[in-house]
Amino acid sequence: MVQVTRVTEDIFHFLVPSEKIANIFSVYLVREDGSALIEPGPAANTPGILEGLKQVGFDPAKLAYIIPTHIHLDHGGGAGLLAQKFPQTKVIVHPDGKRHMVDPSRLIASTRMAFGDNFEDTYGPILPIPESQVVVPQDGEAIALGKRQLRIVYSPGHASHHLSIHDSKSGSLFCGEALGVPVPGTQTPLPFAAPPGFDLEAYLASMEKLKALRPKLLLYSHGEVGRDPDSLIAAAQKNSRAFADMVLQALKAGEGEEQIVQRARELVSRLTGTLDERSMLNMTVAGYVFYFRKKGLA
């Protein structure tokens, strides 16, 4: 059953469980005149989202916007199914992601490469969104939502098509994976890199850009609410650089990815006091390795 908590007076956090996926999916409802659903996650989330909306007494026919922070399967994969169910709703995406939401054929192909041919059995389908439902805002553009504005902030690095959303009313920042992913039970954010789109320089620059907004809350997509933004952003910056230093040093020493993943486990243990055996650690190492080789540094 979906767990619903109230973050602020009119922002609700849906924690959507999955028996098949070892991950945390955080979906947010900004309830206002012309409400917004932020981070729909994969299509498999849809029943849980509908249950959460029912729990808070919200009529989904009044939903104005669906906003994934980026088009990766675990963030925007379910946007097409929700758009199909609610044709009055607009889907807000970064310009680099628009064509893949309208025609997801290449997105589906890359998802099969990453998650296997049968990914739909676990995550649900990636469905196309009619172009008439897709909205592409400019960097810094404010989306009016009743008495508040949702400011769209381009925040590449994790992916070129990543954006974050800053809420003018509560000061909350829906940060996707631009500020790392907190390790469960520690609230320590670690970098999450995925080849081929990861760009370390852009990642760190986006962190500075989001820090300048002085958010009051960080609403993570794979974790709970961060209530000490300054410390969390500083930790995300520090840990991203620590991973970079470790991976680059290992590459220059001629080590392979398996050896570097073991070094990453040791680094995570030192940074967080716990072990992180999730597959994202392997992917993060692969993302850093791809980045450094693309830059000709290793």
Secondary structure as UniProt FT lines:
FT   STRAND          3..8
FT   TURN            9..10
FT   STRAND          11..16
FT   STRAND          25..30
FT   STRAND          35..38
FT   HELIX           43..45
FT   HELIX           46..55
FT   TURN            56..57
FT   HELIX           60..62
FT   STRAND          63..67
FT   HELIX           73..76
FT   TURN            77..78
FT   HELIX           79..85
FT   TURN            87..88
FT   STRAND          90..92
FT   TURN            95..97
FT   HELIX           98..102
FT   HELIX           105..115
FT   TURN            117..118
FT   HELIX           119..123
FT   HELIX           131..133
FT   STRAND          134..135
FT   TURN            139..140
FT   STRAND          142..145
FT   TURN            146..147
FT   STRAND          148..154
FT   TURN            160..161
FT   STRAND          163..167
FT   TURN            168..170
FT   STRAND          172..176
FT   TURN            177..179
FT   STRAND          181..183
FT   TURN            184..187
FT   STRAND          188..190
FT   TURN            195..197
FT   HELIX           200..211
FT   TURN            212..213
FT   STRAND          217..220
FT   STRAND          225..226
FT   HELIX           229..252
FT   TURN            253..254
FT   HELIX           257..272
FT   HELIX           279..294
FT   TURN            295..296
//
